[in-house]
Amino acid sequence: MLLDQSGVAVLPQPVEETVQACIQIVQHPEDAQVLAAAWSSDIDYFVTLDYQHFLENPALIQAAQFPIGTLGDFLDWFRTMLKSYPH
């Protein structure tokens, strides 16, 4: 029910140019596919537990157009968003 109400969606396959750009950032082809799909979509937050390729990647943190963090980081961010949402 939570997933249904949250608006979670399966993203389309990203274009190869975006995938190649993401490979340069994360240095891992499979992770680049995931990042490219996120990059090509209008996401609000990128949740991951991959410290090596995402969370501790300075090039990605600098280039990303969206926040990146763990589930706990996301929940903190989401709570902040809810507090600023007009009632």
C-alpha positions in Angstrom: 0.0 0.0 0.0 2.8 2.4 0.8 4.5 1.8 -2.5 1.2 2.3 -4.3 0.5 5.6 -2.5 4.1 6.9 -2.8 4.1 7.1 -6.6 7.0 4.8 -7.1 7.6 4.0 -10.8 9.8 1.8 -12.9 12.1 4.0 -14.9 12.6 3.6 -18.7 16.0 2.4 -20.1 18.3 5.5 -20.2 20.0 6.5 -23.4 23.5 5.2 -24.0 25.1 8.7 -23.9 23.8 9.2 -20.4 25.0 5.7 -19.3 28.5 6.5 -20.7 28.6 9.8 -18.8 27.6 8.0 -15.6 30.2 5.3 -16.1 32.8 8.1 -16.0 31.4 9.1 -12.6 30.8 5.8 -10.8 33.3 3.6 -12.7 30.9 0.6 -12.5 28.7 -0.3 -15.6 25.8 -1.8 -13.7 25.6 1.1 -11.2 26.0 3.5 -14.1 22.8 2.1 -15.6 20.9 2.8 -12.3 22.4 6.3 -12.0 21.6 7.1 -15.6 18.0 6.1 -15.2 17.7 8.3 -12.1 19.5 11.2 -13.9 17.1 11.0 -16.9 14.1 11.1 -14.7 12.6 13.7 -12.4 13.5 12.0 -9.1 13.4 13.7 -5.7 15.9 11.6 -3.9 18.3 8.7 -4.7 18.4 6.1 -2.0 21.3 3.6 -1.9 23.5 1.6 0.5 26.3 1.5 -2.0 29.0 3.6 -0.3 31.8 2.7 -2.8 30.2 3.9 -6.0 27.5 6.4 -4.7 27.6 7.6 -1.2 31.4 8.2 -0.9 31.9 9.4 -4.5 32.9 13.1 -4.5 32.5 13.4 -8.2 28.9 12.2 -8.0 28.0 14.3 -5.0 29.2 17.3 -6.8 27.5 16.5 -10.2 24.2 15.1 -8.9 21.1 17.2 -9.4 19.3 15.4 -6.6 20.2 14.4 -3.0 21.8 11.0 -2.5 21.8 9.1 0.8 20.8 6.0 2.7 17.3 5.2 3.7 17.8 6.9 7.0 19.1 10.0 5.3 16.0 9.9 3.0 13.6 9.6 6.0 15.2 12.7 7.6 14.9 14.6 4.3 11.3 13.5 3.9 10.4 14.6 7.4 11.9 18.0 6.7 9.9 18.2 3.5 6.7 17.3 5.3 7.2 20.0 7.9 7.6 22.6 5.2 4.5 21.4 3.4 1.5 23.7 3.9 -1.3 22.0 5.9 
